[in-house]
């Protein structure tokens, strides 16, 4: 048996399509040119002695938490105490390559697709920077570091490309540059219009869709990947709730925030005009997607007959051809019907390691309970084949 083959799924090498990298404190400063070294993201001590991730002096873009709920001895923290732990206080696998690979071997996972923390899940935090040159440098330095990580890991750790989406031409150039470094996909702001950039249905984005389709790079939309999404996260819970309830309700409803970009893209010309372009709804679950697609199909016929004439397919049909959903904690009651409705080729597995909602430490045992009733070939597609094909992952 291959060292990356799952003991729970013989013959299958599990691919985790959503995990996170806790950025080391020197990720940007150690790679920045001299002109930017004091201005790129770094940890600074602010008022009250609290440390924060800051950029361009004192612009706060994140707290000092590593966003990891895994302790150095391998336990998992329940509740909000993880917010008190920086990258030096959590498991080394959160931010270091060798320990992460050891963790993957322990968990029985072949490879992980990685997303950022400090930049924001859609790179929206760098919009707080006014200097366009500095903003671009922040993106490029991160991508350089992640390309190094991917190469050093033997392509088992696959960070997605951050793009300067506020500048479409610069985004195209950065995508082409990073694809040349071996990177396999793009992480995108889900609603750039929140920050004044054109909506995805506008012709301004054509060069972006063309480069992603032409280079066979999937466009990944992680939950909480825009200012509007994070505002929703904060506004949904009642103000009277204590912090742990706020983050629970906000987090649960944030999954559904991905319906916003998904619905708009499914009604746009983008899937129609770019049939080989692929989109991924990341860390959002899959149980709600069939209802959304049924609703869009129905509403299109009832209230948007012009679209019925204009587009060659229904929203649900575009999804089955070009879109993917990822799941982790959902039970068989949700995942089984979703796989049946969406198609086994459009669903993938994730763990969300090392975030507080991750499946650790029994990631594969948990998914075995979830998809154990599905046919073996369907299990293989969900756990391995779909992701391997989408992200160009070579199997042992």
C-alpha positions in Angstrom: 0.0 0.0 0.0 1.3 3.5 -0.9 2.3 5.6 2.1 -0.4 8.1 1.1 -3.1 5.5 0.5 -6.0 5.6 3.0 -6.3 2.6 5.4 -10.1 3.4 5.5 -10.5 3.5 1.7 -8.1 0.9 0.2 -6.7 1.9 -3.1 -7.7 5.6 -2.6 -5.4 8.5 -2.0 -7.5 11.1 -0.2 -7.1 14.7 -1.4 -8.1 17.4 1.0 -9.5 20.3 -1.0 -9.6 22.9 1.7 -7.0 23.5 4.4 -5.2 26.6 5.6 -1.6 27.8 6.2 -0.9 29.8 9.3 1.5 32.4 7.9 4.9 32.6 9.7 5.6 36.1 11.1 8.5 36.6 8.6 6.6 35.4 5.5 6.6 38.9 3.9 9.5 40.6 5.7 12.0 37.9 4.8 11.3 38.2 1.1 10.5 41.9 0.7 12.8 44.3 -1.2 14.4 46.9 1.0 12.0 49.6 -0.1 9.0 47.6 1.2 10.5 45.7 4.1 9.0 48.0 6.8 5.7 48.2 5.0 4.7 44.7 4.1 2.5 42.6 6.5 4.3 42.0 9.8 3.4 41.6 13.5 3.4 44.9 15.4 2.5 45.8 19.0 -0.3 48.3 19.2 -2.2 50.1 21.9 -2.7 48.0 25.0 0.3 45.9 24.2 -1.7 43.7 21.7 0.0 42.3 18.7 -1.6 42.5 15.3 -0.8 41.8 11.7 -0.2 45.3 10.2 0.7 46.6 6.8 2.1 50.0 5.7 2.8 50.9 9.3 -0.2 50.6 11.5 -3.0 49.4 9.2 -4.4 46.4 10.9 -5.4 43.5 8.6 -5.6 40.6 11.1 -5.2 39.7 14.7 -2.2 37.7 16.0 -4.1 34.4 16.1 -2.7 31.6 14.0 -6.3 30.5 13.2 -5.3 27.1 14.4 -7.1 25.0 16.9 -4.4 22.3 17.2 -2.2 22.5 20.2 1.6 21.6 20.1 0.9 18.1 21.6 -1.8 17.4 19.0 -5.0 18.1 21.0 -7.8 20.0 19.5 -9.2 23.1 21.2 -13.0 23.5 21.5 -14.5 27.0 21.9 -12.8 30.3 21.3 -9.5 29.8 23.2 -7.8 29.2 19.9 -8.1 33.0 19.3 -5.5 33.5 22.0 -2.8 31.4 20.3 -0.3 32.8 17.7 1.7 30.8 15.3 4.4 30.1 17.9 1.8 28.5 20.3 0.1 26.0 18.1 1.1 22.8 16.4 4.0 23.2 14.1 2.0 21.6 11.3 0.0 24.8 11.1 2.8 26.7 9.6 5.8 24.4 8.8 6.1 22.1 5.9 7.8 19.0 7.4 5.4 18.8 10.3 2.4 19.3 7.9 3.6 16.5 5.7 4.0 14.3 8.8 0.5 15.2 9.8 -0.9 14.3 6.4 0.8 10.9 6.6 -0.6 10.3 10.0 -4.1 11.3 8.9 -3.9 9.3 5.7 -4.1 12.2 3.3 -2.2 12.4 0.0 -2.3 16.2 -0.6 -4.0 19.4 0.5 -5.2 22.5 -1.3 -4.2 25.5 0.8 -5.8 28.9 1.4 -4.5 31.9 3.3 -5.6 33.6 6.5 -3.9 37.0 6.9 -4.7 38.3 3.4 -8.4 37.4 3.9 -9.9 34.3 2.3 -10.4 36.3 -1.0 -7.3 38.6 -0.6 -9.7 41.4 0.4 -7.6 42.6 3.3 -4.9 44.2 1.1 -7.6 46.6 -0.2 -6.9 48.6 3.0 -3.5 49.6 1.4 -3.7 52.7 -0.7 -0.2 52.3 -2.3 -0.8 50.2 -5.5 2.8 49.2 -5.6 2.8 48.0 -2.0 -0.5 46.2 -2.5 0.9 44.3 -5.5 4.1 43.5 -3.6 2.1 41.9 -0.8 0.4 39.6 -3.4 3.5 38.7 -5.2 5.6 37.9 -2.1 2.8 35.6 -0.8 2.6 33.8 -4.1 6.4 33.4 -4.3 6.4 31.9 -0.7 3.6 29.5 -1.6 5.2 28.4 -4.8 8.4 27.6 -2.8 6.2 25.7 -0.3 4.5 23.7 -3.0 7.8 22.7 -4.7 9.5 21.8 -1.5 6.6 19.6 -0.5 6.8 17.6 -3.6 3.5 19.0 -4.8 1.6 17.6 -1.8 0.8 21.1 -0.5 -1.0 23.1 -3.2 -1.6 26.8 -2.2 -3.9 28.7 -4.5 -2.8 31.8 -6.3 -3.7 35.1 -4.7 -4.7 37.7 -7.4 -4.8 41.5 -7.3 -8.4 41.4 -8.4 -8.8 45.2 -8.0 -6.7 45.4 -11.2 -7.9 42.9 -13.8 -4.9 43.3 -16.1 -2.5 42.8 -13.1 -4.5 39.7 -12.1 -4.0 38.2 -15.6 -0.3 38.9 -15.4 0.0 37.4 -11.9 -1.9 34.3 -12.9 0.3 33.7 -15.9 3.4 34.2 -13.7 2.3 31.9 -10.9 1.2 29.2 -13.3 4.7 29.3 -14.6 5.9 28.6 -11.1 3.7 25.5 -11.0 0.7 26.7 -9.0 -2.6 24.9 -9.8 -5.5 27.2 -9.2 -6.7 30.7 -8.2 -8.4 31.9 -5.0 -10.7 34.7 -5.9 -12.6 37.5 -4.1 -16.2 36.4 -4.2 -17.8 39.8 -4.7 -15.3 42.4 -6.0 -18.1 44.8 -6.6 -18.2 45.4 -2.8 -15.0 47.3 -3.3 -15.8 49.1 -6.5 -14.5 46.6 -9.0 -16.8 45.6 -11.9 -19.3 42.8 -11.3 -18.4 39.4 -12.8 -21.1 39.6 -15.5 -19.4 42.7 -17.0 -17.1 42.4 -20.1 -14.2 43.8 -18.1 -13.5 40.3 -16.7 -13.2 38.6 -20.1 -9.4 38.5 -20.0 -9.5 37.0 -16.5 -11.9 34.2 -17.5 -9.9 33.6 -20.7 -6.5 33.2 -18.9 -8.0 30.8 -16.2 -9.7 28.7 -18.9 -6.8 28.7 -21.2 -4.3 27.7 -18.5 -6.8 25.1 -17.0 -6.8 26.8 -13.6 -9.9 26.4 -11.5 -11.3 29.6 -9.9 -11.9 28.9 -6.2 -14.3 31.0 -4.0 -13.7 30.4 -0.3 -16.4 31.5 2.2 -15.9 34.9 3.7 -14.0 36.0 0.6 -15.2 39.6 0.3 -16.0 42.6 2.5 -19.7 42.1 2.0 -19.4 38.5 3.1 -17.5 39.3 6.3 -20.0 42.1 7.0 -22.8 39.5 6.8 -20.8 37.3 9.1 -20.8 40.1 11.7 -24.4 41.3 11.2 -26.3 38.1 11.3 -26.0 37.2 15.0 -27.8 39.3 17.6 -25.6 41.8 19.3 -26.8 40.5 22.7 -25.2 37.1 22.1 -21.9 36.2 23.8 -18.9 35.9 21.6 -19.0 32.1 21.2 -22.6 32.2 20.0 -21.9 35.1 17.6 -19.0 33.3 15.9 -21.1 30.1 15.8 -24.1 31.7 14.1 -22.0 33.9 11.9 -19.9 31.0 10.8 -22.9 28.7 10.1 -24.7 31.3 8.0 -21.4 32.3 6.2 -21.5 29.0 4.3 -24.6 30.2 2.6 -22.9 33.4 1.6 -21.4 31.5 -1.4 -24.9 31.4 -2.9 -24.3 35.1 -3.9 -21.4 34.7 -6.3 -22.7 31.3 -7.4 -26.2 32.5 -8.4 -24.9 35.6 -10.2 -22.3 33.6 -12.2 -24.9 30.9 -13.1 -27.2 33.6 -14.6 -24.3 35.3 -16.4 -22.8 34.5 -19.8 -19.5 33.3 -18.2 -20.3 29.6 -18.0 -22.0 29.7 -21.4 -19.0 31.4 -23.1 -16.3 29.5 -21.2 -17.4 25.9 -21.0 -14.0 24.6 -19.9 -13.7 27.0 -17.0 -14.1 25.4 -13.6 -15.4 27.0 -10.3 -15.2 25.7 -6.8 -17.3 26.6 -3.8 -14.8 26.1 -0.9 -15.6 25.4 2.7 -19.3 26.0 2.2 -20.7 22.4 2.3 -22.9 20.9 -0.3 -26.3 20.1 1.3 -27.8 23.5 0.5 -26.7 23.7 -3.1 -29.4 21.4 -4.6 -32.1 23.6 -3.2 -30.5 26.7 -4.6 -30.2 25.2 -8.0 -33.8 24.1 -8.0 -34.8 27.5 -6.9 -32.8 29.2 -9.7 -34.1 26.8 -12.3 -37.7 27.5 -11.2 -37.3 31.2 -10.9 -35.6 31.5 -14.2 -38.7 30.0 -15.9 -41.2 32.0 -13.9 -39.7 35.4 -13.7 -36.7 35.7 -16.1 -38.0 34.2 -19.4 -35.5 36.3 -21.3 -32.7 34.3 -19.8 -34.4 31.0 -20.8 -34.1 32.2 -24.4 -30.6 33.6 -24.0 -28.8 30.8 -22.3 -28.5 27.3 -23.6 -28.7 25.6 -20.2 -30.4 25.8 -16.9 -28.3 26.9 -13.8 -28.3 23.4 -12.5 -27.0 22.1 -15.8 -24.1 24.6 -15.8 -23.3 23.6 -12.3 -23.1 19.9 -13.2 -20.8 20.8 -16.1 -18.5 23.3 -14.5 -19.0 23.8 -10.7 -17.8 21.9 -7.6 -18.8 21.9 -4.0 -16.7 20.7 -1.0 -18.0 19.1 2.2 -16.5 18.1 5.5 -18.7 17.7 8.6 -22.0 17.1 6.9 -23.7 13.7 7.5 -24.8 11.1 5.0 -28.3 12.6 5.2 -27.0 15.7 3.4 -24.0 14.4 1.4 -25.7 11.4 -0.2 -28.6 13.2 -1.8 -26.3 16.1 -2.8 -24.0 13.7 -4.6 -27.0 12.1 -6.4 -28.4 15.5 -7.4 -25.2 17.4 -8.3 -23.4 14.4 -9.8 -20.5 12.4 -8.2 -18.1 14.3 -10.5 -18.9 17.7 -8.9 -18.4 17.0 -5.2 -15.0 16.9 -3.3 -13.9 16.3 0.3 -12.1 18.7 2.6 -11.0 18.9 6.3 -10.5 22.6 6.9 -7.3 21.8 8.9 -6.2 23.4 11.2 -9.2 25.8 11.7 -11.6 25.3 14.7 -14.3 23.5 12.6 -11.8 21.1 11.0 -12.4 17.3 11.2 -9.1 16.7 13.0 -8.1 14.3 14.5 -10.4 11.7 12.9 -10.8 13.2 9.5 -11.0 10.0 7.4 -13.0 8.0 10.0 -15.6 10.8 9.9 -15.9 10.8 6.1 -16.1 7.0 6.1 -19.3 7.4 8.2 -20.6 10.0 5.8 -20.0 8.3 2.4 -19.8 4.7 3.4 -23.1 3.9 1.8 -22.1 5.3 -1.6 -20.8 3.0 -4.3 -17.0 2.4 -4.1 -16.4 4.2 -7.5 -18.4 7.2 -6.2 -16.3 7.3 -3.0 -13.2 7.3 -5.1 -14.4 10.1 -7.2 -15.3 12.3 -4.2 -12.2 11.6 -2.2 -9.5 11.4 -5.0 -10.4 11.5 -8.7 -12.3 14.8 -8.9 -9.6 16.7 -7.1 -6.7 15.0 -8.8 -8.1 15.9 -12.2 -9.1 19.4 -11.2 -5.8 20.4 -9.6 -3.5 18.2 -11.7 -2.3 16.0 -8.9 -0.2 13.0 -9.7 -1.2 9.9 -7.8 1.4 7.3 -6.6 
